[in-house]
Amino acid sequence: MRQRTNGMMLGLLLMIVGTTTDPALIALAEEYQAIPGLSVKDRAVLAMNMVQQGQYRNGLVEILEAMKQLPDDEALLRLKGICETELSQPEAKDTIMKWLKLAPQTHPDRAKMLALLAKSQASREDPTDWVLIPTGEFEMGAEGAPATPDEGPKRRVSLARFTSANMRSPTINIRHSSK
């Protein structure tokens, strides 16, 4: 009963801080509980292994538990930044920036963390200009001299509305012109 209550509290906390309002993610948070009785060192090793296996949400639960005792631990901050970035959480940038301030300039993972910082920002950018294509019919295909055999026959096609990248966008034109 206590574990279920803790899971509900974690889910509620995630909603309050704005990390998620998705019921499926809240359910995931309710399912995994930090393993009781582990030392901070064991918890950090467990979290590191979870992150290496792609278990970012579970790893983050263990990291947050360990950080209660070691809030400024460089290794835990690094793992927390990785998890938050992979889970597209907005606080990833702040965590990585805190790690960059704590870790020495010569740290072997510094370049990886700077790449992670870039990744944490890229998910917020959408350089593509999207255009709504309304529902309608159009003529598809070709017939006659300039058409190749795989272009025919000419026919009417009906499409439901959808969005498409604006091909007039410079970013899109550059991407497509290189192919």
Backbone as a printed PyTorch tensor [residue, N CA C, xyz], in Angstrom:
tensor([[[  0.8240,  -1.1880,   0.0000],
         [  0.0000,   0.0000,   0.0000],
         [  0.8700,   1.2550,   0.0000]],

        [[  1.9490,   1.2220,   0.8210],
         [  2.8350,   2.3740,   0.9040],
         [  3.5140,   2.6570,  -0.4460]],

        [[  3.9330,   1.5720,  -1.1680],
         [  4.5760,   1.7560,  -2.4680],
         [  3.6150,   2.3860,  -3.4620]],

        [[  2.3560,   1.9620,  -3.4540],
         [  1.3530,   2.5360,  -4.3650],
         [  1.1440,   4.0120,  -4.0460]],

        [[  1.1000,   4.3580,  -2.7600],
         [  0.9310,   5.7530,  -2.3550],
         [  2.1290,   6.5820,  -2.8030]],

        [[  3.3450,   6.0400,  -2.6330],
         [  4.5430,   6.7480,  -3.0860],
         [  4.5140,   6.9720,  -4.5880]],

        [[  4.0740,   5.9610,  -5.3440],
         [  3.9790,   6.0910,  -6.7970],
         [  2.9710,   7.1460,  -7.1990]],

        [[  1.8530,   7.1870,  -6.4970],
         [  0.8380,   8.2020,  -6.7940],
         [  1.3800,   9.5910,  -6.4710]],

        [[  2.1460,   9.6800,  -5.3890],
         [  2.7260,  10.9790,  -5.0100],
         [  3.7370,  11.4230,  -6.0630]],

        [[  4.5520,  10.4970,  -6.5840],
         [  5.5140,  10.8380,  -7.6210],
         [  4.7920,  11.3040,  -8.8810]],

        [[  3.7370,  10.5850,  -9.2540],
         [  2.9560,  10.9830, -10.4180],
         [  2.3430,  12.3540, -10.2350]],

        [[  1.8140,  12.6160,  -9.0530],
         [  1.2340,  13.9160,  -8.7450],
         [  2.3080,  14.9990,  -8.7660]],

        [[  3.4770,  14.6960,  -8.2150],
         [  4.5860,  15.6450,  -8.2240],
         [  5.0030,  15.9780,  -9.6490]],

        [[  5.0760,  14.9590, -10.5200],
         [  5.4330,  15.1930, -11.9160],
         [  4.4130,  16.1110, -12.5880]],

        [[  3.1420,  15.9330, -12.2600],
         [  2.1100,  16.7980, -12.8390],
         [  2.2430,  18.2220, -12.3140]],

        [[  2.5020,  18.3690, -11.0210],
         [  2.5760,  19.7020, -10.4100],
         [  3.7430,  20.4880, -10.9730]],

        [[  4.9200,  19.8460, -11.0900],
         [  6.0700,  20.5660, -11.6260],
         [  5.9960,  20.7510, -13.1250]],

        [[  5.0000,  20.1800, -13.7380],
         [  4.7930,  20.4120, -15.1520],
         [  5.5980,  19.5060, -16.0550]],

        [[  6.1980,  18.4660, -15.5070],
         [  6.9850,  17.5860, -16.3590],
         [  6.0770,  16.8040, -17.2810]],

        [[  4.9280,  16.4140, -16.7860],
         [  4.0210,  15.6660, -17.6360],
         [  2.5910,  15.7880, -17.1500]],

        [[  1.6820,  15.7000, -18.0820],
         [  0.2650,  15.5950, -17.7620],
         [ -0.2920,  14.3660, -18.4580]],

        [[  0.5800,  13.6160, -19.1030],
         [  0.1810,  12.4280, -19.8390],
         [ -0.1020,  11.2960, -18.8540]],

        [[ -1.3550,  10.7880, -18.8350],
         [ -1.6950,   9.7130, -17.8920],
         [ -0.8150,   8.4790, -18.0520]],

        [[ -0.3900,   8.1730, -19.2790],
         [  0.4610,   6.9940, -19.4880],
         [  1.8090,   7.1670, -18.7950]],

        [[  2.3820,   8.3730, -18.8580],
         [  3.6660,   8.6220, -18.1960],
         [  3.5030,   8.6120, -16.6800]],

        [[  2.3800,   9.1360, -16.2100],
         [  2.1240,   9.1190, -14.7670],
         [  2.0010,   7.6750, -14.2910]],

        [[  1.3510,   6.8370, -15.1000],
         [  1.2250,   5.4190, -14.7530],
         [  2.5950,   4.7640, -14.6910]],

        [[  3.4970,   5.1180, -15.6140],
         [  4.8550,   4.5660, -15.5740],
         [  5.5640,   4.9640, -14.2880]],

        [[  5.3740,   6.2260, -13.8860],
         [  6.0110,   6.6890, -12.6610],
         [  5.4500,   5.9410, -11.4600]],

        [[  4.1730,   5.5830, -11.5140],
         [  3.5660,   4.8450, -10.4120],
         [  4.0990,   3.4130, -10.3480]],

        [[  4.4550,   2.8420, -11.4970],
         [  4.8820,   1.4530, -11.5380],
         [  6.2600,   1.2490, -10.9250]],

        [[  7.2160,   2.1240, -11.2090],
         [  8.5780,   1.8980, -10.7380],
         [  8.8210,   2.6490,  -9.4430]],

        [[  9.3600,   1.9520,  -8.4640],
         [  9.7180,   2.5430,  -7.1800],
         [ 11.2140,   2.3660,  -6.9600]],

        [[ 11.8270,   3.3610,  -6.3510],
         [ 13.2390,   3.2270,  -5.9970],
         [ 13.3850,   1.9920,  -5.1070]],

        [[ 14.4270,   1.2250,  -5.3660],
         [ 14.6400,  -0.0100,  -4.6100],
         [ 15.1180,   0.3500,  -3.2070]],

        [[ 14.3770,  -0.0810,  -2.1870],
         [ 14.7600,   0.2690,  -0.8150],
         [ 16.0030,  -0.4830,  -0.3530]],

        [[ 16.7240,   0.1280,   0.5800],
         [ 17.8440,  -0.5250,   1.2330],
         [ 19.1780,  -0.4380,   0.5180]],

        [[ 19.2500,   0.2400,  -0.6210],
         [ 20.5270,   0.3630,  -1.3260],
         [ 21.3330,   1.5290,  -0.7690]],

        [[ 22.6350,   1.3670,  -0.7640],
         [ 23.4970,   2.4870,  -0.3970],
         [ 23.4800,   3.4780,  -1.5490]],

        [[ 23.9360,   4.6960,  -1.3080],
         [ 23.9740,   5.7080,  -2.3670],
         [ 24.8750,   5.2420,  -3.5100]],

        [[ 26.0080,   4.6400,  -3.1600],
         [ 26.9420,   4.1580,  -4.1870],
         [ 26.3000,   3.0710,  -5.0460]],

        [[ 25.6250,   2.1110,  -4.4050],
         [ 24.9470,   1.0520,  -5.1540],
         [ 23.8310,   1.6290,  -6.0230]],

        [[ 23.1050,   2.5950,  -5.4870],
         [ 22.0140,   3.2190,  -6.2330],
         [ 22.5500,   3.9370,  -7.4800]],

        [[ 23.6980,   4.5920,  -7.3260],
         [ 24.3150,   5.2900,  -8.4620],
         [ 24.7440,   4.2890,  -9.5410]],

        [[ 25.3190,   3.1610,  -9.1230],
         [ 25.7260,   2.1260, -10.0800],
         [ 24.4940,   1.5390, -10.7690]],

        [[ 23.4440,   1.2780, -10.0030],
         [ 22.1960,   0.7680, -10.5710],
         [ 21.6420,   1.7580, -11.6000]],

        [[ 21.6040,   3.0330, -11.2290],
         [ 21.0890,   4.0630, -12.1420],
         [ 21.9170,   4.1340, -13.4130]],

        [[ 23.2390,   4.0650, -13.2690],
         [ 24.1220,   4.1080, -14.4410],
         [ 23.8140,   2.9400, -15.3840]],

        [[ 23.6210,   1.7520, -14.8260],
         [ 23.2980,   0.5870, -15.6500],
         [ 21.9290,   0.7320, -16.3120]],

        [[ 20.9780,   1.2880, -15.6050],
         [ 19.6530,   1.5140, -16.1920],
         [ 19.7480,   2.4790, -17.3730]],

        [[ 20.5080,   3.5420, -17.1980],
         [ 20.6680,   4.5310, -18.2710],
         [ 21.3480,   3.8870, -19.4760]],

        [[ 22.3880,   3.0870, -19.2400],
         [ 23.0880,   2.4150, -20.3400],
         [ 22.1670,   1.4540, -21.0950]],

        [[ 21.1560,   0.9200, -20.4130],
         [ 20.1990,   0.0050, -21.0390],
         [ 19.0030,   0.7440, -21.6330]],

        [[ 19.0010,   2.0730, -21.5340],
         [ 17.8900,   2.8500, -22.0940],
         [ 16.6960,   2.9740, -21.1750]],

        [[ 16.8430,   2.5940, -19.9090],
         [ 15.7490,   2.7100, -18.9380],
         [ 15.8210,   4.0880, -18.2680]],

        [[ 15.5890,   5.1440, -19.0560],
         [ 15.7930,   6.5070, -18.5740],
         [ 14.8240,   6.8950, -17.4500]],

        [[ 13.5800,   6.5100, -17.5640],
         [ 12.5980,   6.8840, -16.5390],
         [ 12.9170,   6.2020, -15.2110]],

        [[ 13.1760,   4.8940, -15.2380],
         [ 13.5120,   4.1710, -14.0090],
         [ 14.8440,   4.6540, -13.4390]],

        [[ 15.8170,   4.8790, -14.3210],
         [ 17.1100,   5.3920, -13.8780],
         [ 16.9630,   6.7350, -13.1950]],

        [[ 16.0880,   7.5870, -13.7370],
         [ 15.8760,   8.9000, -13.1430],
         [ 15.2870,   8.7970, -11.7410]],

        [[ 14.4000,   7.8290, -11.5340],
         [ 13.8350,   7.6100, -10.1960],
         [ 14.9530,   7.2770,  -9.2090]],

        [[ 15.8570,   6.3850,  -9.6050],
         [ 16.9670,   6.0010,  -8.7270],
         [ 17.9430,   7.1710,  -8.5230]],

        [[ 18.1840,   7.9390,  -9.5710],
         [ 19.0870,   9.0960,  -9.4690],
         [ 18.5330,  10.1230,  -8.4910]],

        [[ 17.2500,  10.4230,  -8.6200],
         [ 16.6330,  11.4160,  -7.7260],
         [ 16.6820,  10.9490,  -6.2690]],

        [[ 16.5350,   9.6600,  -6.0600],
         [ 16.6310,   9.1070,  -4.6960],
         [ 18.0560,   9.2730,  -4.1570]],

        [[ 19.0540,   8.9720,  -4.9830],
         [ 20.4540,   9.1050,  -4.5550],
         [ 20.8240,  10.5650,  -4.3240]],

        [[ 20.2460,  11.4650,  -5.1220],
         [ 20.5880,  12.8850,  -5.0000],
         [ 20.0290,  13.5230,  -3.7330]],

        [[ 19.1490,  12.8200,  -3.0420],
         [ 18.6810,  13.3200,  -1.7440],
         [ 19.8480,  13.3870,  -0.7660]],

        [[ 20.8120,  12.4570,  -0.9090],
         [ 21.9770,  12.4350,  -0.0400],
         [ 23.1780,  13.1200,  -0.6760]],

        [[ 23.2650,  13.1110,  -1.9950],
         [ 24.4050,  13.7140,  -2.7060],
         [ 23.8870,  14.6630,  -3.8010]],

        [[ 23.3600,  15.8280,  -3.4260],
         [ 22.7240,  16.7110,  -4.4120],
         [ 23.6670,  17.2740,  -5.4730]],

        [[ 24.9520,  17.4200,  -5.1670],
         [ 25.8870,  18.0010,  -6.1320],
         [ 26.9110,  16.9950,  -6.6430]],

        [[ 26.5460,  15.7210,  -6.6370],
         [ 27.4610,  14.6960,  -7.1210],
         [ 27.5650,  14.7780,  -8.6450]],

        [[ 28.7770,  14.9060,  -9.1340],
         [ 29.0300,  15.0910, -10.5690],
         [ 28.4790,  13.9320, -11.3900]],

        [[ 28.7110,  12.6970, -10.9730],
         [ 28.2540,  11.5330, -11.7380],
         [ 26.7280,  11.4700, -11.7800]],

        [[ 26.0820,  11.7420, -10.6590],
         [ 24.6140,  11.7200, -10.6240],
         [ 24.0230,  12.8300, -11.4830]],

        [[ 24.6410,  14.0090, -11.4270],
         [ 24.1520,  15.1140, -12.2690],
         [ 24.2810,  14.7730, -13.7530]],

        [[ 25.3830,  14.1510, -14.1160],
         [ 25.5880,  13.7590, -15.5120],
         [ 24.5080,  12.7780, -15.9470]],

        [[ 24.2450,  11.7610, -15.1280],
         [ 23.2030,  10.7810, -15.4530],
         [ 21.8220,  11.4270, -15.4910]],

        [[ 21.5670,  12.3480, -14.5660],
         [ 20.2770,  13.0390, -14.5360],
         [ 20.0900,  13.8440, -15.8210]],

        [[ 21.1420,  14.5150, -16.2670],
         [ 21.0670,  15.2790, -17.5170],
         [ 20.7850,  14.3930, -18.7090]],

        [[ 21.4120,  13.2130, -18.7420],
         [ 21.1750,  12.2660, -19.8350],
         [ 19.7090,  11.8250, -19.8330]],

        [[ 19.2070,  11.4330, -18.6650],
         [ 17.8150,  10.9700, -18.5740],
         [ 16.8360,  12.0680, -18.9760]],

        [[ 17.0290,  13.2600, -18.4310],
         [ 16.1060,  14.3590, -18.7370],
         [ 16.1230,  14.7100, -20.2180]],

        [[ 17.2980,  14.6560, -20.8370],
         [ 17.3760,  14.9470, -22.2700],
         [ 16.6650,  13.8690, -23.0730]],

        [[ 16.9320,  12.6140, -22.7620],
         [ 16.3030,  11.5130, -23.4960],
         [ 14.7900,  11.4790, -23.2840]],

        [[ 14.3240,  11.9660, -22.1470],
         [ 12.8870,  12.0200, -21.8660],
         [ 12.2770,  13.3540, -22.2980]],

        [[ 13.0870,  14.2040, -22.9570],
         [ 12.6560,  15.5280, -23.4490],
         [ 12.0710,  16.3980, -22.3410]],

        [[ 12.6910,  16.3620, -21.1850],
         [ 12.2250,  17.1800, -20.0730],
         [ 12.8860,  18.5550, -20.1320]],

        [[ 12.1130,  19.6100, -19.8780],
         [ 12.6350,  20.9670, -20.0200],
         [ 13.7760,  21.3110, -19.0630]],

        [[ 13.8720,  20.6440, -17.9410],
         [ 14.9280,  20.9620, -16.9760],
         [ 16.2870,  20.3850, -17.3560]],

        [[ 16.3730,  19.6550, -18.4620],
         [ 17.6340,  19.0430, -18.8880],
         [ 18.7350,  20.0870, -19.0420]],

        [[ 18.4220,  21.2240, -19.6400],
         [ 19.4310,  22.2680, -19.8550],
         [ 20.0200,  22.7370, -18.5270]],

        [[ 19.1680,  22.9880, -17.5400],
         [ 19.6520,  23.4580, -16.2350],
         [ 20.5380,  22.4150, -15.5580]],

        [[ 20.1430,  21.1480, -15.6580],
         [ 20.9390,  20.0780, -15.0550],
         [ 22.3120,  19.9970, -15.7180]],

        [[ 22.3370,  20.0500, -17.0460],
         [ 23.6080,  19.9580, -17.7710],
         [ 24.4770,  21.1730, -17.4650]],

        [[ 23.8660,  22.3550, -17.4030],
         [ 24.6290,  23.5680, -17.0750],
         [ 25.2370,  23.4600, -15.6700]],

        [[ 24.4910,  22.9100, -14.7310],
         [ 25.0090,  22.7210, -13.3660],
         [ 26.1970,  21.7600, -13.3950]],

        [[ 26.0830,  20.6750, -14.1840],
         [ 27.1810,  19.7210, -14.3030],
         [ 28.4030,  20.3980, -14.9010]],

        [[ 28.2060,  21.2020, -15.9620],
         [ 29.3310,  21.8720, -16.6150],
         [ 30.0660,  22.8090, -15.6600]],

        [[ 29.3310,  23.4140, -14.7130],
         [ 29.9640,  24.2970, -13.7340],
         [ 30.7500,  23.5020, -12.6900]],

        [[ 30.2510,  22.3030, -12.3460],
         [ 30.9150,  21.4710, -11.3270],
         [ 32.1180,  20.6970, -11.8790]],

        [[ 31.9910,  20.1810, -13.0760],
         [ 33.0240,  19.3110, -13.6340],
         [ 34.2050,  20.1460, -14.1380]],

        [[ 35.4010,  19.6340, -13.9500],
         [ 36.5810,  20.3770, -14.4470],
         [ 36.5990,  20.4340, -15.9730]],

        [[ 37.2610,  21.4530, -16.4990],
         [ 37.3700,  21.6250, -17.9510],
         [ 37.9960,  20.4120, -18.6290]],

        [[ 38.8160,  19.6830, -17.9090],
         [ 39.5210,  18.5320, -18.4810],
         [ 38.7420,  17.2190, -18.3420]],

        [[ 37.5230,  17.2790, -17.8370],
         [ 36.7390,  16.0530, -17.6230],
         [ 36.5520,  15.3310, -18.9580]],

        [[ 36.7730,  14.0080, -18.9880],
         [ 36.6850,  13.2660, -20.2530],
         [ 35.2840,  13.2550, -20.8810]],

        [[ 34.2380,  13.4900, -20.0990],
         [ 32.8720,  13.4870, -20.6330],
         [ 32.3600,  14.8730, -20.9870]],

        [[ 33.2230,  15.8770, -20.8970],
         [ 32.7710,  17.2550, -21.1450],
         [ 32.2160,  17.4470, -22.5600]],

        [[ 32.8910,  16.9200, -23.5580],
         [ 32.4130,  17.0560, -24.9460],
         [ 31.0690,  16.3540, -25.1280]],

        [[ 30.9090,  15.1880, -24.5000],
         [ 29.6400,  14.4640, -24.5940],
         [ 28.5100,  15.2740, -23.9570]],

        [[ 28.8040,  15.9170, -22.8410],
         [ 27.7690,  16.7010, -22.1540],
         [ 27.4240,  17.9610, -22.9510]],

        [[ 28.3980,  18.5390, -23.6280],
         [ 28.1040,  19.6950, -24.4800],
         [ 27.2420,  19.2660, -25.6690]],

        [[ 27.5040,  18.0840, -26.2060],
         [ 26.6580,  17.5520, -27.2810],
         [ 25.2440,  17.2860, -26.7680]],

        [[ 25.1600,  16.8070, -25.5360],
         [ 23.8580,  16.5600, -24.9200],
         [ 23.1110,  17.8790, -24.6900]],

        [[ 23.8570,  18.9180, -24.3220],
         [ 23.2560,  20.2460, -24.1540],
         [ 22.6540,  20.7090, -25.4800]],

        [[ 23.3840,  20.5120, -26.5610],
         [ 22.8630,  20.8710, -27.8880],
         [ 21.6090,  20.0560, -28.2050]],

        [[ 21.6310,  18.7690, -27.8840],
         [ 20.4690,  17.9110, -28.1380],
         [ 19.2730,  18.3620, -27.3140]],

        [[ 19.5140,  18.7800, -26.0820],
         [ 18.4030,  19.2140, -25.2260],
         [ 17.7370,  20.4630, -25.7830]],

        [[ 18.4640,  21.2480, -26.5470],
         [ 17.9010,  22.4610, -27.1340],
         [ 17.2630,  22.1890, -28.4920]],

        [[ 17.7830,  21.2310, -29.2210],
         [ 17.2880,  20.9520, -30.5770],
         [ 15.8350,  20.5170, -30.5760]],

        [[ 15.4090,  19.8130, -29.5410],
         [ 14.0340,  19.3270, -29.5150],
         [ 13.0300,  20.4760, -29.4270]],

        [[ 13.4690,  21.6470, -29.0250],
         [ 12.5670,  22.7870, -28.9060],
         [ 12.4760,  23.5870, -30.1980]],

        [[ 13.4180,  23.3710, -31.0780],
         [ 13.4330,  24.1200, -32.3270],
         [ 12.6820,  23.3500, -33.4020]],

        [[ 11.9150,  24.0640, -34.1930],
         [ 11.2650,  23.4690, -35.3460],
         [ 11.3920,  24.4550, -36.4870]],

        [[ 12.4740,  24.3610, -37.2550],
         [ 12.7030,  25.3350, -38.3100],
         [ 11.7620,  25.1590, -39.5030]],

        [[ 11.0050,  24.0800, -39.5150],
         [ 10.1350,  23.8100, -40.6410],
         [  8.8660,  24.6410, -40.5440]],

        [[  8.5280,  25.2860, -41.6330],
         [  7.2950,  26.0450, -41.7390],
         [  6.2320,  25.0810, -42.2560]],

        [[  5.1960,  24.8060, -41.4570],
         [  4.1710,  23.8350, -41.8410],
         [  2.9800,  24.5390, -42.4830]],

        [[  2.4290,  23.9020, -43.5030],
         [  1.3080,  24.4530, -44.2470],
         [  0.1690,  23.4360, -44.2200]],

        [[ -1.0650,  23.9250, -43.9910],
         [ -2.2370,  23.0630, -44.0020],
         [ -2.6870,  22.8470, -45.4470]],

        [[ -2.7950,  21.6050, -45.8420],
         [ -3.3140,  21.2530, -47.1700],
         [ -4.7640,  20.8240, -46.9460]],

        [[ -5.7230,  21.5630, -47.5150],
         [ -7.1320,  21.2490, -47.2450],
         [ -7.5900,  19.9770, -47.9650]],

        [[ -8.7060,  19.4290, -47.4810],
         [ -9.3310,  18.2810, -48.1260],
         [ -9.7010,  18.6700, -49.5460]],

        [[ -9.5270,  17.7560, -50.4840],
         [ -9.9150,  18.0730, -51.8550],
         [ -9.4830,  17.0190, -52.8490]],

        [[ -9.8110,  17.2950, -54.1040],
         [ -9.4580,  16.3980, -55.2010],
         [ -8.4310,  17.0730, -56.0940]],

        [[ -7.6220,  16.2650, -56.7530],
         [ -6.6820,  16.7920, -57.7360],
         [ -6.4410,  15.7210, -58.7800]],

        [[ -5.8870,  16.1500, -59.9090],
         [ -5.5500,  15.2150, -60.9760],
         [ -4.1370,  14.7110, -60.7690]],

        [[ -3.9810,  13.3960, -60.7800],
         [ -2.6720,  12.7980, -60.5560],
         [ -2.3030,  11.9680, -61.7720]],

        [[ -1.0470,  11.9740, -62.1040],
         [ -0.5740,  11.1770, -63.2270],
         [ -0.4130,  12.0300, -64.4710]],

        [[  0.0410,  11.4010, -65.5240],
         [  0.2610,  12.1000, -66.7880],
         [  0.0720,  11.1230, -67.9320]],

        [[ -0.2370,  11.6890, -69.0620],
         [ -0.3720,  10.8860, -70.2790],
         [  0.2680,  11.6500, -71.4210]],

        [[  0.6880,  10.9860, -72.4200],
         [  1.2140,  11.6730, -73.5960],
         [  2.7240,  11.6120, -73.6690]],

        [[  3.2700,  12.4660, -74.5340],
         [  4.6790,  12.4520, -74.8880],
         [  5.6570,  12.6440, -73.7330]],

        [[  5.5350,  13.6560, -72.8950],
         [  6.5750,  13.8060, -71.8820],
         [  6.4430,  12.8110, -70.7260]],

        [[  5.3080,  12.1300, -70.6070],
         [  5.0710,  11.2250, -69.4750],
         [  5.7820,   9.8950, -69.6720]],

        [[  6.2600,   9.3350, -68.5830],
         [  6.8530,   8.0010, -68.6230],
         [  5.7560,   6.9900, -68.3010]],

        [[  5.9520,   5.7090, -68.6350],
         [  4.8970,   4.7060, -68.4200],
         [  4.4280,   4.5950, -66.9590]],

        [[  5.3190,   4.8390, -66.0090],
         [  4.9040,   4.6980, -64.6060],
         [  4.1240,   5.9090, -64.0830]],

        [[  3.9390,   6.9470, -64.8900],
         [  3.1820,   8.1180, -64.4570],
         [  1.6940,   8.0190, -64.7880]],

        [[  1.2890,   7.1020, -65.6060],
         [ -0.1070,   7.0340, -66.0400],
         [ -0.8540,   5.9430, -65.3210]],

        [[ -2.1100,   5.8960, -65.5130],
         [ -2.9220,   6.8300, -66.2800],
         [ -3.2890,   8.0520, -65.4360]],

        [[ -3.7040,   9.1080, -66.1000],
         [ -4.1660,  10.3100, -65.4140],
         [ -5.4860,   9.9520, -64.7270]],

        [[ -5.6480,  10.3850, -63.4620],
         [ -6.8660,  10.0500, -62.7190],
         [ -7.1240,  11.0940, -61.6460]],

        [[ -8.3440,  11.1450, -61.1150],
         [ -8.7120,  12.0620, -60.0250],
         [ -8.4820,  11.3430, -58.7010]],

        [[ -7.8530,  12.0450, -57.7710],
         [ -7.5560,  11.4870, -56.4490],
         [ -8.1270,  12.4200, -55.3970]],

        [[ -8.6970,  11.8450, -54.3540],
         [ -9.2480,  12.6310, -53.2570],
         [ -8.3970,  12.3960, -52.0110]],

        [[ -8.0440,  13.4890, -51.3240],
         [ -7.2230,  13.3950, -50.1170],
         [ -7.9030,  14.0900, -48.9490]],

        [[ -7.7190,  13.5450, -47.7650],
         [ -8.1520,  14.2230, -46.5390],
         [ -7.1210,  15.3090, -46.2200]],

        [[ -7.5080,  16.2890, -45.4460],
         [ -6.5770,  17.3790, -45.1410],
         [ -5.3790,  16.8600, -44.3450]],

        [[ -4.2430,  17.5190, -44.5260],
         [ -3.0130,  17.1480, -43.8190],
         [ -2.0850,  18.3490, -43.8060]],

        [[ -0.9960,  18.2420, -43.0510],
         [  0.0000,  19.3120, -43.0410],
         [  1.2380,  18.8300, -43.7740]],

        [[  1.9240,  19.7680, -44.3770],
         [  3.1290,  19.4520, -45.1360],
         [  4.1480,  20.5500, -44.8930]],

        [[  5.4020,  20.1960, -45.0230],
         [  6.4570,  21.2020, -44.9050],
         [  6.3350,  22.1620, -46.0760]],

        [[  6.5130,  23.4370, -45.7920],
         [  6.4760,  24.4600, -46.8260],
         [  7.7660,  24.3510, -47.6280]],

        [[  7.6610,  23.9580, -48.8590],
         [  8.8540,  23.7510, -49.6830],
         [  9.5340,  25.0620, -50.0500]],

        [[  8.9020,  26.1850, -49.7600],
         [  9.5440,  27.4710, -50.0190],
         [ 10.4840,  27.8510, -48.8770]],

        [[ 10.4150,  27.0950, -47.7800],
         [ 11.2860,  27.3680, -46.6490],
         [ 12.7340,  27.1060, -47.0600]],

        [[ 13.6750,  28.0310, -46.7890],
         [ 15.0830,  27.8260, -47.1850],
         [ 15.6770,  26.5540, -46.6080]],

        [[ 15.3050,  26.2130, -45.3800],
         [ 15.8450,  25.0070, -44.7570],
         [ 15.4500,  23.7760, -45.5520]],

        [[ 14.1820,  23.6990, -45.9230],
         [ 13.7010,  22.5460, -46.6860],
         [ 14.3630,  22.5060, -48.0590]],

        [[ 14.4640,  23.6460, -48.7250],
         [ 15.0760,  23.6740, -50.0500],
         [ 16.5270,  23.2100, -50.0030]],

        [[ 17.2610,  23.6020, -48.9820],
         [ 18.6610,  23.1820, -48.8570],
         [ 18.7260,  21.6660, -48.6530]],

        [[ 17.8670,  21.1310, -47.7750],
         [ 17.8720,  19.7050, -47.5280],
         [ 17.5780,  18.9120, -48.7880]],

        [[ 16.5930,  19.3580, -49.5770],
         [ 16.1890,  18.6100, -50.7480],
         [ 17.0900,  18.8360, -51.9540]],

        [[ 17.7350,  19.9880, -52.0170],
         [ 18.5780,  20.2580, -53.1840],
         [ 19.8670,  19.4430, -53.1470]],

        [[ 20.2640,  18.9720, -51.9900],
         [ 21.5150,  18.2050, -51.8870],
         [ 21.3200,  16.7520, -52.2590]],

        [[ 20.0940,  16.3290, -52.5000],
         [ 19.8250,  14.9080, -52.8090],
         [ 19.8520,  14.6390, -54.2760]]])
